[in-house]
Amino acid sequence: MEEFLDTVCTPSWNDQLDRGRPFAEGVAELVERFPDQAELISAYHERRPEMVKGEIEGTVGVLDELLAADVPTYVLSNASAETWPFAVERFPFLGRFRGVLLSGEVGVAKPDPEIFDELCRRFDLRPESTIFIDDKAANVDAARALGFAGHHFEGAAGLRAELVRLGLLD
């Protein structure tokens, strides 16, 4: 599996999908380059929902608290617009955010400053009054450089403590 992900369905190929390249086009290109891997390449697309383990323990509870406190919440995700509806269907809590901005919709992905600018434009947000939470430190660093408060997510307890510290939760 590791070799397949390092040499066939690589992070750079997946990044193209996250930036809006149609899955069918990306899969066709890889099948042409790696015909002996065609079945696995197709499975990578067709069985994608199976690759997502589930919600991270405790995070939906934190979301519930934020929503109960009437804190506006938004999704900024490096994700394909093609696959997002399936994620929301499988994980209904994703549909409870006030707004969603997907890299696949705009053709640019985190940590590029352009996607943060689009987030602010689209949802009328100001970096200085917005916290950005992400599991990738590079994305958090990029947001902080633009004036956002930032939290590198490593677990629900740490996130909740940060939100309390910022006065967003009791």
PyMOL commands that set and color helices and strands:
alter all, ss='L'
color gray80, all
select helices_A, chain A and resi 2-7+11-18+23-33+35-46+48-51+59-68+84-90+92-96+103-106+113-123+127-129+137-145+156-165
alter helices_A, ss='H'
color red, helices_A
select strands_A, chain A and resi 74-77+99-102+131-134+149-152
alter strands_A, ss='S'
color yellow, strands_A
deselect
rebuild
show_as cartoon
